[in-house]
Amino acid sequence: MNVPADLRYTASHEWIRAEDDGTLTIGITDHAQEALGDLVFIELPAVGRSVKEGEVCAVVESVKAASDIYAPVSGTVIAANAAVVAAPEIVNADAYANWFYKLRPANSDDAKILLDADTYTASVGEA
């Protein structure tokens, strides 16, 4: 399982990359895409949408199941990745290169309390 050390994570298997401009880039982890299997559909939040921490803001469907994607922190969606909507299978190929959406957090410190790579790895039993 690939768990990059420079990212933050949620218990619900989203990864979060803090960008230099203070925004956050969000996708699903390698563990999540592997558990879901071949992705066939992705629905992302609309640009401009305000989300609350823990709120369902996207959906992924695979040949096995559908799964909700949760906002890791509160904020405003500033971009959605049309490439993953058009070709969901690219997330299976590389979950960390294929982000879902970008968020301007309501509080810039919120992302600092998310799981680090070691804690996330331990939480999924892959240590």
C-alpha positions as CSV (number, residue, x, y, z in Angstrom):
1,M,0.0,0.0,0.0
2,N,1.3,3.4,-1.0
3,V,1.0,6.1,1.7
4,P,3.0,9.2,0.9
5,A,4.6,10.8,4.0
6,D,4.0,14.4,2.8
7,L,0.2,14.1,2.8
8,R,-2.4,14.1,5.5
9,Y,-5.2,11.5,5.8
10,T,-8.7,10.9,7.2
11,A,-10.1,7.8,8.8
12,S,-12.5,7.7,5.9
13,H,-9.6,7.3,3.4
14,E,-9.3,10.7,1.9
15,W,-5.8,12.2,1.3
16,I,-5.1,15.9,1.7
17,R,-2.2,17.9,0.3
18,A,-1.6,21.4,1.7
19,E,-0.7,23.7,-1.2
20,D,1.6,26.7,-0.9
21,D,-1.3,29.1,-1.4
22,G,-3.1,27.7,1.6
23,T,-5.6,25.6,-0.4
24,L,-6.0,21.9,0.0
25,T,-6.1,19.2,-2.7
26,I,-8.2,16.1,-1.9
27,G,-8.5,12.6,-3.3
28,I,-9.0,9.1,-2.2
29,T,-6.1,6.9,-0.9
30,D,-4.5,4.0,-2.6
31,H,-6.1,1.8,0.1
32,A,-9.6,3.1,-0.7
33,Q,-9.3,2.6,-4.5
34,E,-7.9,-0.9,-3.9
35,A,-10.8,-1.8,-1.6
36,L,-13.4,-0.4,-4.0
37,G,-12.0,-2.1,-7.1
38,D,-12.4,-0.8,-10.6
39,L,-14.0,2.7,-10.4
40,V,-16.7,3.3,-13.0
41,F,-18.3,6.6,-11.8
42,I,-17.2,9.7,-9.8
43,E,-19.4,12.6,-8.9
44,L,-17.6,15.7,-7.5
45,P,-18.8,18.8,-5.6
46,A,-19.6,21.9,-7.6
47,V,-17.1,24.7,-7.6
48,G,-18.3,27.4,-5.2
49,R,-20.0,24.9,-2.9
50,S,-19.4,25.4,0.9
51,V,-18.8,22.1,2.8
52,K,-18.6,21.3,6.4
53,E,-16.1,19.0,8.0
54,G,-17.4,15.4,7.7
55,E,-20.1,16.3,5.1
56,V,-20.6,14.0,2.1
57,C,-19.4,16.0,-0.8
58,A,-18.6,13.4,-3.5
59,V,-19.4,9.9,-4.5
60,V,-17.4,7.1,-6.2
61,E,-18.9,4.0,-7.6
62,S,-17.1,0.8,-8.5
63,V,-18.0,-2.5,-9.9
64,K,-18.4,-3.6,-6.3
65,A,-20.1,-0.7,-4.4
66,A,-20.7,3.0,-4.1
67,S,-18.9,5.0,-1.5
68,D,-19.3,8.5,-0.1
69,I,-16.3,10.9,0.0
70,Y,-16.3,13.3,3.0
71,A,-14.9,16.8,3.4
72,P,-11.9,16.6,5.6
73,V,-12.3,20.2,6.8
74,S,-14.9,23.0,6.3
75,G,-14.4,25.3,3.4
76,T,-15.3,26.3,-0.1
77,V,-14.7,24.1,-3.2
78,I,-12.5,26.0,-5.6
79,A,-11.8,23.3,-8.3
80,A,-13.1,19.9,-9.4
81,N,-11.0,17.5,-11.5
82,A,-13.0,16.8,-14.7
83,A,-10.4,14.3,-15.7
84,V,-11.4,11.8,-13.0
85,V,-15.1,12.2,-13.9
86,A,-14.4,11.5,-17.5
87,A,-12.1,8.5,-16.8
88,P,-12.6,7.2,-13.2
89,E,-10.2,4.3,-13.9
90,I,-7.2,6.7,-13.7
91,V,-7.7,6.8,-10.0
92,N,-7.1,3.1,-9.9
93,A,-3.9,3.6,-11.8
94,D,-2.5,6.3,-9.4
95,A,-4.7,7.5,-6.6
96,Y,-2.3,10.2,-5.5
97,A,-1.8,11.7,-9.0
98,N,-5.5,12.0,-9.6
99,W,-7.1,14.4,-7.2
100,F,-10.8,14.9,-6.8
101,Y,-11.3,18.6,-5.7
102,K,-9.5,21.5,-4.2
103,L,-10.8,23.4,-1.2
104,R,-10.1,26.7,0.4
105,P,-10.4,25.9,4.1
106,A,-12.4,28.0,6.4
107,N,-9.6,27.7,9.0
108,S,-6.1,27.1,7.7
109,D,-5.1,25.2,10.9
110,D,-7.8,22.5,10.5
111,A,-5.7,20.3,8.2
112,K,-2.9,20.1,10.7
113,I,-4.9,17.8,13.0
114,L,-5.6,15.2,10.2
115,L,-3.8,11.9,10.4
116,D,-0.2,11.7,9.3
117,A,1.1,8.8,7.1
118,D,2.2,6.6,10.0
119,T,-1.1,7.0,11.9
120,Y,-3.2,6.3,8.8
121,T,-1.1,3.3,7.9
122,A,-1.6,1.9,11.4
123,S,-5.4,2.6,11.2
124,V,-5.8,0.4,8.1
125,G,-3.7,-2.4,9.6
126,E,-0.9,-2.2,7.0
127,A,1.9,-1.2,9.3
